[in-house]
């Protein structure tokens, strides 16, 4: 498992390079996903919830109809950690 220590800007940038479509906004990893309808978006959220429970690391997220926005940071560390990058990588595998 990755460490729960805040990453440097260089480490974050390197990790971000492996995550297509993810960006940094307000100090968090962020990505917006769009689906064909609400049921597909909600199904995706259910799968992401299982990732969150497995890592014991929970996202800030929202859903409006067919869109899901995920924002990741480790609140206890005050920024982005390896857990956030790992979480995002696992989400990417779902969305392929």
CNS distance restraints for C-alpha pairs under 8 A (distance, minus, plus):
assign (resid   1 and name CA) (resid  83 and name CA) 7.77 0.50 0.50
assign (resid   2 and name CA) (resid  82 and name CA) 5.04 0.50 0.50
assign (resid   2 and name CA) (resid  83 and name CA) 5.69 0.50 0.50
assign (resid   2 and name CA) (resid  86 and name CA) 7.35 0.50 0.50
assign (resid   3 and name CA) (resid  81 and name CA) 7.05 0.50 0.50
assign (resid   3 and name CA) (resid  82 and name CA) 5.70 0.50 0.50
assign (resid   3 and name CA) (resid  83 and name CA) 6.75 0.50 0.50
assign (resid   4 and name CA) (resid  74 and name CA) 7.53 0.50 0.50
assign (resid   4 and name CA) (resid  77 and name CA) 7.19 0.50 0.50
assign (resid   4 and name CA) (resid  81 and name CA) 5.61 0.50 0.50
assign (resid   4 and name CA) (resid  82 and name CA) 6.30 0.50 0.50
assign (resid   4 and name CA) (resid  83 and name CA) 6.25 0.50 0.50
assign (resid   5 and name CA) (resid  77 and name CA) 6.17 0.50 0.50
assign (resid   5 and name CA) (resid  81 and name CA) 5.46 0.50 0.50
assign (resid   5 and name CA) (resid  82 and name CA) 7.23 0.50 0.50
assign (resid   6 and name CA) (resid  74 and name CA) 7.81 0.50 0.50
assign (resid   6 and name CA) (resid  77 and name CA) 5.66 0.50 0.50
assign (resid   6 and name CA) (resid  78 and name CA) 6.95 0.50 0.50
assign (resid   6 and name CA) (resid  79 and name CA) 5.62 0.50 0.50
assign (resid   6 and name CA) (resid  80 and name CA) 5.52 0.50 0.50
assign (resid   6 and name CA) (resid  81 and name CA) 4.67 0.50 0.50
assign (resid   6 and name CA) (resid  82 and name CA) 7.73 0.50 0.50
assign (resid   7 and name CA) (resid  11 and name CA) 5.71 0.50 0.50
assign (resid   7 and name CA) (resid  12 and name CA) 5.95 0.50 0.50
assign (resid   7 and name CA) (resid  79 and name CA) 7.55 0.50 0.50
assign (resid   7 and name CA) (resid  80 and name CA) 5.98 0.50 0.50
assign (resid   7 and name CA) (resid  81 and name CA) 5.21 0.50 0.50
assign (resid   7 and name CA) (resid  82 and name CA) 7.07 0.50 0.50
assign (resid   8 and name CA) (resid  12 and name CA) 6.14 0.50 0.50
assign (resid   9 and name CA) (resid  13 and name CA) 6.06 0.50 0.50
assign (resid  10 and name CA) (resid  14 and name CA) 6.19 0.50 0.50
assign (resid  11 and name CA) (resid  15 and name CA) 6.19 0.50 0.50
assign (resid  12 and name CA) (resid  16 and name CA) 5.99 0.50 0.50
assign (resid  12 and name CA) (resid  80 and name CA) 7.22 0.50 0.50
assign (resid  12 and name CA) (resid  81 and name CA) 7.94 0.50 0.50
assign (resid  13 and name CA) (resid  17 and name CA) 6.29 0.50 0.50
assign (resid  14 and name CA) (resid  18 and name CA) 7.27 0.50 0.50
assign (resid  15 and name CA) (resid  19 and name CA) 7.11 0.50 0.50
assign (resid  15 and name CA) (resid  85 and name CA) 6.48 0.50 0.50
assign (resid  16 and name CA) (resid  20 and name CA) 7.75 0.50 0.50
assign (resid  16 and name CA) (resid  22 and name CA) 6.76 0.50 0.50
assign (resid  16 and name CA) (resid  23 and name CA) 7.10 0.50 0.50
assign (resid  16 and name CA) (resid  85 and name CA) 7.54 0.50 0.50
assign (resid  19 and name CA) (resid  88 and name CA) 7.29 0.50 0.50
assign (resid  19 and name CA) (resid  89 and name CA) 6.63 0.50 0.50
assign (resid  19 and name CA) (resid  92 and name CA) 7.49 0.50 0.50
assign (resid  21 and name CA) (resid  31 and name CA) 6.39 0.50 0.50
assign (resid  22 and name CA) (resid  29 and name CA) 6.49 0.50 0.50
assign (resid  22 and name CA) (resid  30 and name CA) 5.50 0.50 0.50
assign (resid  22 and name CA) (resid  31 and name CA) 4.87 0.50 0.50
assign (resid  23 and name CA) (resid  29 and name CA) 5.68 0.50 0.50
assign (resid  23 and name CA) (resid  30 and name CA) 5.31 0.50 0.50
assign (resid  23 and name CA) (resid  31 and name CA) 6.57 0.50 0.50
assign (resid  24 and name CA) (resid  28 and name CA) 5.36 0.50 0.50
assign (resid  24 and name CA) (resid  29 and name CA) 4.70 0.50 0.50
assign (resid  24 and name CA) (resid  30 and name CA) 5.84 0.50 0.50
assign (resid  25 and name CA) (resid  29 and name CA) 6.53 0.50 0.50
assign (resid  25 and name CA) (resid  30 and name CA) 6.35 0.50 0.50
assign (resid  27 and name CA) (resid  73 and name CA) 7.51 0.50 0.50
assign (resid  27 and name CA) (resid  79 and name CA) 6.33 0.50 0.50
assign (resid  27 and name CA) (resid  80 and name CA) 7.29 0.50 0.50
assign (resid  28 and name CA) (resid  71 and name CA) 5.86 0.50 0.50
assign (resid  28 and name CA) (resid  72 and name CA) 5.29 0.50 0.50
assign (resid  28 and name CA) (resid  73 and name CA) 5.17 0.50 0.50
assign (resid  28 and name CA) (resid  79 and name CA) 6.90 0.50 0.50
assign (resid  28 and name CA) (resid  80 and name CA) 6.37 0.50 0.50
assign (resid  29 and name CA) (resid  70 and name CA) 7.96 0.50 0.50
assign (resid  29 and name CA) (resid  71 and name CA) 5.42 0.50 0.50
assign (resid  29 and name CA) (resid  72 and name CA) 4.96 0.50 0.50
assign (resid  29 and name CA) (resid  73 and name CA) 6.64 0.50 0.50
assign (resid  29 and name CA) (resid  80 and name CA) 7.23 0.50 0.50
assign (resid  29 and name CA) (resid  84 and name CA) 7.38 0.50 0.50
assign (resid  30 and name CA) (resid  69 and name CA) 7.23 0.50 0.50
assign (resid  30 and name CA) (resid  70 and name CA) 5.65 0.50 0.50
assign (resid  30 and name CA) (resid  71 and name CA) 4.44 0.50 0.50
assign (resid  30 and name CA) (resid  72 and name CA) 6.50 0.50 0.50
assign (resid  31 and name CA) (resid  69 and name CA) 5.82 0.50 0.50
assign (resid  31 and name CA) (resid  70 and name CA) 5.55 0.50 0.50
assign (resid  31 and name CA) (resid  71 and name CA) 6.78 0.50 0.50
assign (resid  32 and name CA) (resid  67 and name CA) 6.85 0.50 0.50
assign (resid  32 and name CA) (resid  68 and name CA) 5.74 0.50 0.50
assign (resid  32 and name CA) (resid  69 and name CA) 4.35 0.50 0.50
assign (resid  32 and name CA) (resid  70 and name CA) 6.46 0.50 0.50
assign (resid  33 and name CA) (resid  67 and name CA) 5.64 0.50 0.50
assign (resid  33 and name CA) (resid  68 and name CA) 5.17 0.50 0.50
assign (resid  33 and name CA) (resid  69 and name CA) 6.26 0.50 0.50
assign (resid  34 and name CA) (resid  41 and name CA) 7.38 0.50 0.50
assign (resid  34 and name CA) (resid  66 and name CA) 5.73 0.50 0.50
assign (resid  34 and name CA) (resid  67 and name CA) 4.59 0.50 0.50
assign (resid  34 and name CA) (resid  68 and name CA) 6.56 0.50 0.50
assign (resid  35 and name CA) (resid  40 and name CA) 6.07 0.50 0.50
assign (resid  35 and name CA) (resid  41 and name CA) 5.64 0.50 0.50
assign (resid  35 and name CA) (resid  66 and name CA) 5.06 0.50 0.50
assign (resid  35 and name CA) (resid  67 and name CA) 6.34 0.50 0.50
assign (resid  36 and name CA) (resid  40 and name CA) 6.58 0.50 0.50
assign (resid  36 and name CA) (resid  41 and name CA) 7.76 0.50 0.50
assign (resid  36 and name CA) (resid  66 and name CA) 6.27 0.50 0.50
assign (resid  37 and name CA) (resid  41 and name CA) 6.46 0.50 0.50
assign (resid  37 and name CA) (resid  65 and name CA) 6.72 0.50 0.50
assign (resid  37 and name CA) (resid  66 and name CA) 4.78 0.50 0.50
assign (resid  38 and name CA) (resid  42 and name CA) 6.02 0.50 0.50
assign (resid  38 and name CA) (resid  64 and name CA) 8.00 0.50 0.50
assign (resid  38 and name CA) (resid  65 and name CA) 4.80 0.50 0.50
assign (resid  38 and name CA) (resid  66 and name CA) 4.62 0.50 0.50
assign (resid  38 and name CA) (resid  67 and name CA) 7.85 0.50 0.50
assign (resid  39 and name CA) (resid  43 and name CA) 6.04 0.50 0.50
assign (resid  39 and name CA) (resid  66 and name CA) 7.85 0.50 0.50
assign (resid  40 and name CA) (resid  44 and name CA) 6.24 0.50 0.50
assign (resid  40 and name CA) (resid  66 and name CA) 7.35 0.50 0.50
assign (resid  41 and name CA) (resid  45 and name CA) 6.33 0.50 0.50
assign (resid  41 and name CA) (resid  63 and name CA) 7.66 0.50 0.50
assign (resid  41 and name CA) (resid  65 and name CA) 7.45 0.50 0.50
assign (resid  41 and name CA) (resid  66 and name CA) 5.38 0.50 0.50
assign (resid  41 and name CA) (resid  67 and name CA) 6.45 0.50 0.50
assign (resid  41 and name CA) (resid  68 and name CA) 6.55 0.50 0.50
assign (resid  42 and name CA) (resid  46 and name CA) 6.28 0.50 0.50
assign (resid  42 and name CA) (resid  63 and name CA) 7.94 0.50 0.50
assign (resid  43 and name CA) (resid  47 and name CA) 6.46 0.50 0.50
assign (resid  44 and name CA) (resid  48 and name CA) 6.24 0.50 0.50
assign (resid  44 and name CA) (resid  94 and name CA) 7.81 0.50 0.50
assign (resid  44 and name CA) (resid  95 and name CA) 7.97 0.50 0.50
assign (resid  45 and name CA) (resid  49 and name CA) 6.07 0.50 0.50
assign (resid  45 and name CA) (resid  68 and name CA) 7.67 0.50 0.50
assign (resid  46 and name CA) (resid  50 and name CA) 6.67 0.50 0.50
assign (resid  47 and name CA) (resid  51 and name CA) 6.75 0.50 0.50
assign (resid  47 and name CA) (resid  94 and name CA) 7.74 0.50 0.50
assign (resid  48 and name CA) (resid  52 and name CA) 6.26 0.50 0.50
assign (resid  48 and name CA) (resid  91 and name CA) 6.49 0.50 0.50
assign (resid  49 and name CA) (resid  53 and name CA) 6.24 0.50 0.50
assign (resid  49 and name CA) (resid  58 and name CA) 7.88 0.50 0.50
assign (resid  50 and name CA) (resid  54 and name CA) 6.08 0.50 0.50
assign (resid  51 and name CA) (resid  55 and name CA) 6.21 0.50 0.50
assign (resid  51 and name CA) (resid  87 and name CA) 7.22 0.50 0.50
assign (resid  51 and name CA) (resid  90 and name CA) 7.32 0.50 0.50
assign (resid  51 and name CA) (resid  91 and name CA) 7.73 0.50 0.50
assign (resid  52 and name CA) (resid  56 and name CA) 5.66 0.50 0.50
assign (resid  52 and name CA) (resid  57 and name CA) 5.11 0.50 0.50
assign (resid  52 and name CA) (resid  58 and name CA) 5.00 0.50 0.50
assign (resid  52 and name CA) (resid  59 and name CA) 7.25 0.50 0.50
assign (resid  52 and name CA) (resid  87 and name CA) 7.52 0.50 0.50
assign (resid  53 and name CA) (resid  57 and name CA) 6.66 0.50 0.50
assign (resid  53 and name CA) (resid  58 and name CA) 7.29 0.50 0.50
assign (resid  55 and name CA) (resid  83 and name CA) 7.94 0.50 0.50
assign (resid  55 and name CA) (resid  87 and name CA) 7.71 0.50 0.50
assign (resid  57 and name CA) (resid  74 and name CA) 7.99 0.50 0.50
assign (resid  57 and name CA) (resid  83 and name CA) 7.46 0.50 0.50
assign (resid  57 and name CA) (resid  87 and name CA) 7.98 0.50 0.50
assign (resid  58 and name CA) (resid  72 and name CA) 7.96 0.50 0.50
assign (resid  59 and name CA) (resid  70 and name CA) 6.44 0.50 0.50
assign (resid  59 and name CA) (resid  71 and name CA) 5.96 0.50 0.50
assign (resid  59 and name CA) (resid  72 and name CA) 5.31 0.50 0.50
assign (resid  59 and name CA) (resid  73 and name CA) 7.55 0.50 0.50
assign (resid  60 and name CA) (resid  70 and name CA) 6.03 0.50 0.50
assign (resid  60 and name CA) (resid  71 and name CA) 5.08 0.50 0.50
assign (resid  60 and name CA) (resid  72 and name CA) 6.30 0.50 0.50
assign (resid  61 and name CA) (resid  68 and name CA) 7.06 0.50 0.50
assign (resid  61 and name CA) (resid  69 and name CA) 5.35 0.50 0.50
assign (resid  61 and name CA) (resid  70 and name CA) 4.45 0.50 0.50
assign (resid  61 and name CA) (resid  71 and name CA) 5.92 0.50 0.50
assign (resid  62 and name CA) (resid  68 and name CA) 5.66 0.50 0.50
assign (resid  62 and name CA) (resid  69 and name CA) 5.29 0.50 0.50
assign (resid  62 and name CA) (resid  70 and name CA) 6.84 0.50 0.50
assign (resid  63 and name CA) (resid  67 and name CA) 5.59 0.50 0.50
assign (resid  63 and name CA) (resid  68 and name CA) 4.49 0.50 0.50
assign (resid  63 and name CA) (resid  69 and name CA) 6.49 0.50 0.50
assign (resid  64 and name CA) (resid  68 and name CA) 6.67 0.50 0.50
assign (resid  72 and name CA) (resid  80 and name CA) 7.22 0.50 0.50
assign (resid  72 and name CA) (resid  84 and name CA) 5.66 0.50 0.50
assign (resid  72 and name CA) (resid  88 and name CA) 7.96 0.50 0.50
assign (resid  73 and name CA) (resid  78 and name CA) 7.50 0.50 0.50
assign (resid  73 and name CA) (resid  79 and name CA) 5.28 0.50 0.50
assign (resid  73 and name CA) (resid  80 and name CA) 4.67 0.50 0.50
assign (resid  73 and name CA) (resid  81 and name CA) 6.90 0.50 0.50
assign (resid  73 and name CA) (resid  84 and name CA) 5.94 0.50 0.50
assign (resid  74 and name CA) (resid  78 and name CA) 6.17 0.50 0.50
assign (resid  74 and name CA) (resid  79 and name CA) 5.51 0.50 0.50
assign (resid  74 and name CA) (resid  80 and name CA) 5.76 0.50 0.50
assign (resid  74 and name CA) (resid  81 and name CA) 6.26 0.50 0.50
assign (resid  74 and name CA) (resid  83 and name CA) 7.62 0.50 0.50
assign (resid  74 and name CA) (resid  84 and name CA) 6.98 0.50 0.50
assign (resid  75 and name CA) (resid  79 and name CA) 6.45 0.50 0.50
assign (resid  77 and name CA) (resid  81 and name CA) 7.65 0.50 0.50
assign (resid  80 and name CA) (resid  84 and name CA) 6.06 0.50 0.50
assign (resid  80 and name CA) (resid  85 and name CA) 7.83 0.50 0.50
assign (resid  81 and name CA) (resid  85 and name CA) 6.82 0.50 0.50
assign (resid  82 and name CA) (resid  86 and name CA) 6.09 0.50 0.50
assign (resid  83 and name CA) (resid  87 and name CA) 5.97 0.50 0.50
assign (resid  84 and name CA) (resid  88 and name CA) 6.16 0.50 0.50
assign (resid  85 and name CA) (resid  89 and name CA) 6.15 0.50 0.50
assign (resid  86 and name CA) (resid  90 and name CA) 6.26 0.50 0.50
assign (resid  87 and name CA) (resid  91 and name CA) 6.28 0.50 0.50
assign (resid  88 and name CA) (resid  92 and name CA) 6.19 0.50 0.50
assign (resid  89 and name CA) (resid  93 and name CA) 6.57 0.50 0.50
assign (resid  90 and name CA) (resid  94 and name CA) 6.77 0.50 0.50
assign (resid  91 and name CA) (resid  95 and name CA) 6.47 0.50 0.50
assign (resid  92 and name CA) (resid  96 and name CA) 6.40 0.50 0.50
